[in-house]
Amino acid sequence: MKCKIFTGKWYEAQDAFNQWAKGKALTREVLIHEQIVPHVLGEHEPRLMIVVYHPEDPHWDETPQKPAIPVYEVPIPKTKVEEIKVTQ
């Protein structure tokens, strides 16, 4: 068995775990444990720790990459430059 730990603010740990678990069958062989870590050094949000025990298979070690954000160098026809807003 191997162990993988996701930690951070609850939404960061949750997003990292969900990205890692995407496309994997979480069966009886996979044990998932969650733990709330109390405030540390003045932080206002508690931290979440997700501990996953999984079989020693290379399939479990890989994390799918997020798709790249498309970059358009030419504006869409009939669109004014002032109407284009850049967001992240």
N, C-alpha and C positions, 0 to 999 in steps of 0.2 A: 504494500500500500504506500501511496505517496500522499503528501499533504500540501495543500495550496491555501494561502491566507489572503483575504481581501479585507483591507481596513481603511478607515477614513471617516469623514462625515457620512451620515447614513446614506445619502444619495450617491456619494462617490463610490462607496463600497458596493452598494446595490447595483450601480451601473457597471462597475468592473466585473462583478459576479455574473450579471446577465449577459454581458458581452462574451465572457469566457464560456458560459453554459449554453450559448446559442448553438443549436444543432446537435447537442449531446443528449443521450438518453440517461436521465438521472434515475437509475434503477436501484435495486437493493444493495448493490455493491458500492454505492456512493453514499457516504455519510456526510451530512451537512449540519454544522453547529453554528449558532449565532450567539454573540455575546455583546452586550452593551458595556462600553468602557466609560466610566464616569468622567466628569470634567477634569481636565488636566491643565495645570498652569494657566488658569484664568480663561480657558476657552469657554464659550457660552453654549456650544452645542455638544452633546455627548457624541462619542465616536462608536461606530459599529464595526465589529470584527466578525467576518464570516469565514469559518474554517471548514474546508472540504477535504475529506479523505477519499481518494479514488484509486483504482487499480493502476499498476505500473504498465501503462500502454502509451505509446507516443501520441495517440489520438487525444488523450486527456491533457497532455502538456501544452498543446498548441492553443493559442487564442486567435480567433479570426480577426483580421484587421478591419477597421471601419472603412467603408468605401470613401474614396477621395471626393472632395467637393469639386464639381465641375467649374472650370474657369472659362468664361466667355470673354474673348478679346474684342469681338465685334458686337455692338449693341443690336438688339432685336429690331428689325425694320419697324418704322413708324413709332419709335420710342424716343422721346426727348431725353437728352442727357440729364436734365434737371429732375426727371421723374425716377431715375435710377437711384436706389438707395442701397448702400453697402451695409450688410449686417453680418454678424458672426454667430 
